[in-house]
């Protein structure tokens, strides 16, 4: 650390204790990016506060010293939202890890922002309840990060994304003021400030506590695996299921590259020659569920499935979901770095979209695998590359931009659940007009006037404004180049 930061370090240590402040360069390497690895920037310090008051004091200190700051949960984000683009202080929620209340009569749970997603359901399960949003990283990601990115997951087709399940927030505003929003009530009059905060990617403040809606666990579940000889037949099945009045809890597609990686990792009995598989899950009351599952099976066979298997036990169901939720990790067996996109398209356009994604990746010579929430058209092309090869890095970034532009062209969006972060800044003007972006900038400025709170994220002007006003030690670095 430079001598000019001595006051900052002293202040941080006074707030949370010396053991809660990290400055060692080796420790900083763990915080130089999140799950979006092409851009890496080290923070000046990391602090691990234990409560909302300490977070507020850190924010006030950073404001007084004109030091940028940003929140970070587990670092599982995939768009660079937790990357310290301008250095400064990372405020980690690692120690904000307590479940504060499980209110069964009101079906509410209140937790600190650093609680891992799956622990919410574990706390509620003894009461027959669960927290429905289930990102694929739910075994590691935190509820505060889920709020920042408006995270989704496989079961959001039926149950909705994070914003549909958050009823209250405690937030430290960018000037250090503590604000309570919402609570346990189902709906409150006035402006929907919770809806504004959820998905704002840490640019409107730092969430420290979350009150979420709990949902009854389904009485019964049927999980099917449909196996296809073509990706087109698989995607047609998705549209057919919805068009015929079925609303599965989940419709998840995995293509051949990821099938093979998952089979090598988990030995689930997936056929190596399959071009795609579709996980179909229906849930609800036991009565009538077998009929619904049979309808789904029949529609899959009518649309080209060569075989449809049904999980015969909870263990078999868990193994199927293990393949889906750990598929990104399974790709690590290929020994490459990876960028996971998350554009959205109308589900009826899935066959065309996948074909055009294949054309883009083949043109750039990129190996890619697809695993995604097919039911709501949320694509997850996984673009593989060697991060030490700058030509491959450039190719994968250009291919990614083309895929996102394709999603907009087809009537979709550039993100379904991963957020904009720094990854998609350059594509925002493709989706939004200058007037749209200017309005968003004015809204952000109401909260984040000095641009110290998670600077350089979400809006395309943010990175340019910071570098113009303050200068950046990273100015001039090529987009996507690891620093």
C-alpha positions, 0 to 999 in steps of 0.5 A: 500500500502507498503511504497515502493510504495509511489513514484508510488502513488505520480507519478500516482497522479501527472499525472492524479490527486488524484481523478483518482487514486484508492487504497482503498482495497474495491475499488480494489475488483472490479478490482481483476478479469474480467468475468473469476472469478476463479482466483482473484488477486488485483492490487496495484492501479487503474488509470483512465487517460483521454487521450493518453498522460496520459497513456504514462506517466503512462507507463513510470513511471511503467517502471522506477519503474519496476512495472507491468501494464495492460489495462482494459475496462469494465471487461467483458472479459471471459479469465482473460485477465484483471486480474492483475496476478502480482498486479501492476497498472491497467490502466482503460479506463473508462474516455477514453470514447469520440467518436472523429469523425464520417466521413460519406463520408469515412464510418469511426468512430474514438473513444477512447478505453473506448467507449462502443461498442453499442455507436459506432452504436448509433453514426452512426445510424442517417447516415444509418450506423452501427459498425457490430461486436456485442459481446453479451456484447455489451451494456457494453464491450468497443471497446478497449477491443474488439480490445485486444481480437478480439471480435466477436458476433452473426453477425460475420458469415456474417460481420466478427470479430473486425480485419475485421473492424479496420483500425487505432489505437493509441497505447502506446507501453510498453515503453511509446512511442505513435504510430499511426497505419493505419488510414482511408485508406482501405489498407496501404502498408507494414507489417500489424501491426494493424492485429498483435495488434488486438487480442494480449490481451494487451501484445503488448501495450495499445490501446487508440484510434480506427478507425473503418469501418462503414457498411451500415445498412441492408435495411431489416431484417427477424428474425426466431426462429426454435424450435427443439425436439433434439439438433442434428436436430438443428445442422444439420439445421445449416450445411444444411442452409450453404450447400444450399447457404444461408449466414444468418447474424446470426445463434445462437443456445440455448439449453434447460437449457438456454431456460428455464432460458431465459423464466423465465427471459424474458417470451418470449413464448419459449416452455419449452420442446424444446431441442434447438432453432435456431435464424436465421436472414437474411438481405439485400435488401427488394426485395427477402428477404421473399424468402430467409427467406422462404428457411431458414424456409423450410430447418429447417422444412426438418431437423427436426424443429417442428415449425418455427416462424417469428418475426412479428415486430421490438419489437418481433425481439428485444425480441429474441435478448434480450434472446440471448444476455442476456442469460448468465445473465439469467443463474445467476438465478440459483445462481451459478458461471459460466465459459464460454468457446469458443472453435471452431470446423468445423460446420459440426461436431457440433452434435458430438461435443455437444454429447461429451461435454455432456459426459464430463460434465456428467462425472464430474457431472457439470451442463452445458448450451450451447448458441453459434454462431452455424454458425461459429462453435464457441461453448460456453459451460457454466459450472456451479459451486459453487466457494466456493466448491474447488472440484467443481472448480477443476472439472469445470477446468478439464472439460473445459480443456477436452472440449478445447482439444476436439475442437483441436482434431476435427480440431478446435481452443481453442478460437474464440473470448474470447482470451487465457488470463490466462484461456487457457495457459495450452492448448496452446501447444495442438494447437501450436508446440514448434516452433510456441510458440517460434516464438510468444514469439520472436514477443511479446519480440519486443514490451514487452521486460521487460514483464511488460505490462500485464504479465503472459498472452497469452503464456504459458511461460509468467506466469512461466517467470514472477514468476521465474524472479520476484517472485510472491506473488501468486506463489504456489497458485493452478491454478484456486484457488481464492486468 
